[in-house]
Each structure stands twice: as structure tokens, then as C-alpha cells.
Amino acid sequence: MIGAIADDFTGATDVAVALRRRGIRTVLFFGLPPEPAGPAEHDAVVIALKTRTAPRADAVAQSTAALGRLRSRGVRQVYVKYCSTFDSTAEGNIGPVLDALADAMDVPVVAMTPSSPEHGRTQYNGYLFVGDVLLAESHMRHHPLTPMTDSYLPRLLEGQSAHRAGVVRLAQVQEGAIGRRLAELRAEGVRYALVDAVDDADLVSTGRALADAPLVAGAAGLAGGLAAAHARTGHEEAPAPAPRGAAAVLAGSCSARTLEQVAAMIEAGRPAYRLDVLADQDPDSLAGDALVWYDTLDAAAGAPLFHASAEPAALRRVQEALGVERSAAIVESAIGRVAQGLVERGVTRVISAGGETSGAVVGALGVPGGVIGAEAARGVPWIHTSSGLALLLKSGNFGEPGLLVAASQ
């Protein structure tokens, strides 16, 4: 059994669907799952936390608690899922969380990679690329919460951890020498091994080499490689089809791709409401005004968009006026309240853009977890809950420009 601990909610859905594609029966929990009541009916457990930008001590405590729950379920391999753009601050939380879990599990070397070629993320010579540019030259350099200004992963990780980091180079991956290289790094006193991978074949090779490793980390790409190594044989039931019913879109991400998707919603003529935190810093009144607007809409206008997404210059003005943490907290709180009001009004499909936004939505709705369904885009599956509510939690950078329009039809 594989147990994954994800540092945000959209990342959790991404890793859950990567496992499920390979026939791994996967259950997803938002927050700590209950203690098991009987034999497991699944092969993998994914726990979605909201720790990417949490205070370091909180992130470590939550992740350690998640490890305890996974151990109580008999998990043999733990996978720490972080973003394919290595989203983190200079202090963490990737390094502190891995330090704590590796210590708790007495693991001397942890192999990992953020490579996810299907999303344009690749690692070469220890450097992370986004498309054909280095991470620090990509849009992630200007991320409002986790600006990434260095592309060399060992250096980034060593800045967050008490331990050394090294590289398993692409030639070693493709020669089948991953195990030998990990042994060399261990002998040198290196705890973290960043594994190069530029295509899916590299990830499958890495997954095969790490099939018995007790602790592994990375983005959804490597999780798919591990799933290939553990894949069940025989027929796997197809995921549930895309849901129908009243829909609404909530966008808080300011990533370049989400901005394109928001623009596509507006260009398609969908009703759109902007949550302006400069005009009003009270989440209750922000959400209340948005819901009053929703109540005036004609159902024939199509699924509406509620958004706080902003271009970099506008975002800087907001952050300079209110501060980064305060402005983000206001947006997340308001969007959570809007989500509650929409569900109370009969919305059965909630589409959320952004990891922090999705965490706020799920928390406000009190959703404990769900079954992974069909993908609206690669790595963006529908989640079917026991209450009948369907969620689509989209990472800020995922999906084609028309995703929000298509998913909310």
C-alpha cells in the first residue's frame, strides 16, 4: 500500500489520479482520515493537507500526524507530494517536513524529483525547468506567496534542511544505475537525492528503482512512476463520468494560466464577479455582496465566475496596501463563504482554481474526501463526494485556457 501526504489540495488530487490511472485503487481524504475500522478496500491513501505556506512548525506537526495515520493503515511506502515547481519559501516547508518524516522513519536517503514532463516540468543536472526555461526565469519568479528565484534544487533544499542534497544525473537514470548512485550519496553523508528526469520513461525507471523505498518525495510524475511499478493486473473499473448539475467557478490563483482561463470565461460571456479586497477587507461583506449578485442572475447565462485573480501589477498594489498574508487570508475566507452560499443555493458542481483557494473551499464546505472520477484535464479529476457534491480542484498552472469554460458547461 502507498500512502501519500500532499502539501495542498490540488496537488493531492493530482497525485491521486496519477495513482489511479495505473489501476491503483485510491481513496482521497481532505485532512487526517479516521482510524481504519476494518480491512482496507484500496491500495493507496492520499491525505490532502494545507501546509505549503503554513508556519513551519504547523506543517511539520500536521505532516507527522498524517504519517501516524498512514502507519495505522499499514502503509508500506510513504510519498511526500509537493508541487512540480518546487513551490516553497526560503525556510520551507519541503525541507523541514522531509527532515521530520525521514527522522521518524529512520530513512538515511530520500530520493525525489519534481519532474512532471506532461506539465512541462523537467529536471536536468539538478536544475528544474518549466517548459524550456529555468524555474527562476519562469512565471514562478513572481509567485505572490512562494517566489522561486533559484533553479538549482540541491541548493534550494539545503537552504531549508539540516542535511545535504545531491543529484542522480540523467545518464545514471538511463543506465539503470539509480541504486548504485543512491548508495554513493549515502556513503558521502547526503540525505536527499534529486533525480534527473526529462520524460515519462525516466520516471518509470525511477519508480521501478524506488519500488521498495520506504520514503519517496516529488510531484505527481514520480508518483505515476511508482504506480507503474506497483500496478495491479486485471480489469479496473472505469472512473465515474463527469457530473452534471448547477455549476460555479471560484478562482483565487494569480498564475499566468489561471489568468488566461479567467479571461476565457469572461470572453465566453459568462457572468463574472470580482472580489475586490482593496475596496472591502471584510470577508463576510465581500461574500455577501457576491451572493446578492448571484441571486440576480438568469440561469440561462451559464455558470458564473467569482474571482480575485489579478495581473502582477495589480496584485503588487494589493499586497503593498494590505500585506501578502493578510490579502491572501481575506481572499480565501471570502471565497470559502461564497462556496458555502452557492451550495446552499443548489450548486452541485464547484470548480476551484488555485491550491490555496481549493483548500479554503474544501475547508468551508467541510468535505472529508471523495472518490476520484474522470479528468477534466490532465491531473485535474472530478471528485465525487458522499453528499452528491462534485468538486474540481485545479492547480493554478494546470489546464488549457478553455478548461474553466468547458468544465462548467
Disulfide bonds with the S-S distance in Angstrom:
none
